[in-house]
Amino acid sequence: MHSELEAGPQVSGAFKVDVTRGANVSRVASEWYARPADERFLSLSELYESVKGRAERSHTRTVESRAVRVEASRDDMENLALLLPGQDQPVAATHWSFGQLCSLVGAPSGYLRQLPAPLAGINLQYGLNHHRAEQVKTLETEDGRLELRAVTGPDYGRIYDHELVSAVRRIAGNGTGDTRWKVPGTLDWGTSTYNPFVDVTAETTTLYASDRDVFLFLVDDTHPIEAGRLADGSPDLYFRGFYCWNSEVGSKTLGIASFYLRGVCQNRNLWGVEGFEEITIRHSKYAASRFAHEAAPALERFAASSPAPFIAGIRAARERVVARTDEERTDFLTKRAGFGRNDAAKIIDTVLREEGRAPESVFDFVQGITAVARTKEHQDARLDLEQRAKRLLDKAT
């Protein structure tokens, strides 16, 4: 589904943005920093082929834990192998699946990794023989060798990575500009402009996959949305974005976050974020059904929906004047928003410094709170302030 959004006209070059407004979200930057070259993909089709091929070389089964045999050779003191029922050749556990297996049977994986393989094997075999749940579910992949990628409880509801990528492809095509949804451009701090037209390279891509997970971040940055005016009279421009993630081996939930933002810098920090919404799905027994009926449709609804409610909400917050005097400003923040007097003073001073005038509307106060949030070193404190700002904005709309 390739939808046409009720956003602005397509731009032909960079446009000016004010990233001092809204929140800063570092989740994509964390992914960008952590991904080596072999986990970066230049298109959704390339990413899909990789994770789909992996799934096609895999199979799952549920086995009795006591029927699993741990093998260790005295000639190889570092490696363990597993013999599974119905399998003639041994299966090599990955670092991740070994930790999962130890966790399932109550064995300390960090300690076992320090032991010689024969001794670690004896301890792990004891745990498997006395596993209370009696069954485990395996995910085995053959790629040159037979590898145990995951071992979970029998009720684990696996959503494959390629299923998420496929859902994104339905709205984003190849993710490189063949639809409105694409890998983001780059913010130029020197000119305060955002350029959506940047080549997709290993350095700029936001399409990632490892042996444990996938992570995708796409935007509709060639059709910015005007949601009011800045203090100097220029348009306040936003564009849509979303990121999503999954792990078919159980290292994380499936999740989708959607939002509006004003810019993405070179190291993939998100700036000027507004309207952040997130859903997550645990890999429980009915996870696949929930993905089909909740997550995938939610992604398509976001892609197809009009930004009019968002624009109307921002405008309503701008127009709703709640304080005209210093006393009213302090009362609004302390009595209605729950801030202490010191924090209230910081918020008011921040708006004065950044806007050149005292806050009056709900939107003014929201911008002041998110600006103060950006100064917080610890993420928990930053998120708390951003959530309080969102609640104020929601009440105004």
Secondary structure, DSSP 4 states (H G I P E B T S, - for coil): -----S-PPPPSS-EE--TTSSEEE-HHHHHHHH--GGGEESSHHHHHHHHHHHHHTEEEEEEEGGG-EEEEETTEEEEEEEE-TT-SS-EEEPHHHHHHHHHHHT--HHHHHHS-HHHHHHHHHHHHHT-TT-EEEEEEEESSSEEEEEEE-TT-----HHHHHHHHHHHHTTSBSSSS-BS--EEETTTTEEE------TTT--EEE-SS-EEEEEEEEEEEEEEEE-TTS-EEEEEEEEEEEE-TTSSS-EEEEEEEESEE-TT--EEEEEEEEEEEE---TTHHHHIIIIIHHHHHHHHHS-SHHHHHHHHHHHH-B--SSHHHHHHIIIIIS---HHHHHHHHHHHHHHHSS---BHHHHHHHHHHHHTT-SSHHHHHHHHHHHHHHHHHH-
